[in-house]
C-alpha cells in the first residue's frame, strides 16, 4: 500500500511538472478520510497525518504545492460512500455483499459514527466546475450527506435483504467487515458549505438512503 501511495504522489508531481508555469488546471481526487475524525471537516481544514486516510496526505500536499509553480491545482475530497446506478465495486455494494455473506447487517457499537455520501453524478458536476473555475491551491468537498449514521446504513441494507440488523464489538470489526474493518467505526462528518459558496455547486440527485431504498443495489 505504501508503495502504491508513493506512485500516486509521484504521478501528481509529474503531471505538475508538465503543467508548471502555464496556469493550467489540475484537479486531483482525495478521500474525506484524510480529515480529522470526530469533528465536522471543512474545506479550510488541512489533511490530518493521523487520520484514517493518512497515507494520502503526501499526495494532497503535493497537489496543493503545485500552485506555487504556476499550476491551477485543486483537490476534490470525495466521501467513502459515492453511490448511484452502475455502482458495482464501491462501499455500498461491498457492505451489501458482506451482509449477504454473514447473514446479518452489522454496525459497530452504537453505530452512531457518521459517513458522508454523494451521488456520482453530483461528483462529476463538481469536477467540471473545479476544472473551469477553481483557484490555484483550493480544496473542495463533494459531499451531499454530511454524515449518515452507520447504523442507518445497516438498517436500510438489512430491510432490503430481510436480514437482522445487529451491533458487533469493535474487536470483531476486521473479521466481520474484512478490508472495511479499519474504516467501519470511523466518524467522518464533512461539510461542503464552502464548496457551495465558492463554486456554486449544489447536489441535486438522491441522498444515500433514498438511493439505497430505490432497490437497484439488490437486484444484481
KAUR-V270111 format. One record per run of one state. SS is the DSSP state (a for helix, b for strand, c for the rest). FROM is the first residue (numbers start at 1). LEN is the number of residues. If there is no record, write none. Layout:
ss->SS from->FROM len->LEN
ss->SS from->FROM len->LEN
//
This chain:
ss->c from->1 len->1
ss->a from->2 len->18
ss->c from->20 len->5
ss->b from->25 len->7
ss->a from->32 len->3
ss->c from->35 len->6
ss->b from->41 len->1
ss->c from->42 len->12
ss->a from->54 len->16
ss->c from->70 len->2
ss->b from->72 len->7
ss->c from->79 len->2
ss->b from->81 len->3
ss->c from->84 len->7
ss->a from->91 len->12
ss->c from->103 len->1
ss->b from->104 len->5
ss->c from->109 len->5
ss->b from->114 len->6
ss->a from->120 len->14
ss->c from->134 len->4
ss->b from->138 len->5
ss->c from->143 len->2
ss->b from->145 len->5
ss->a from->150 len->12
ss->c from->162 len->2
ss->b from->164 len->5
ss->c from->169 len->1
ss->a from->170 len->11
ss->c from->181 len->7
ss->b from->188 len->1
ss->c from->189 len->1
ss->b from->190 len->1
ss->c from->191 len->2
ss->a from->193 len->7
ss->c from->200 len->8
ss->a from->208 len->6
ss->c from->214 len->2
ss->a from->216 len->3
ss->c from->219 len->2
//
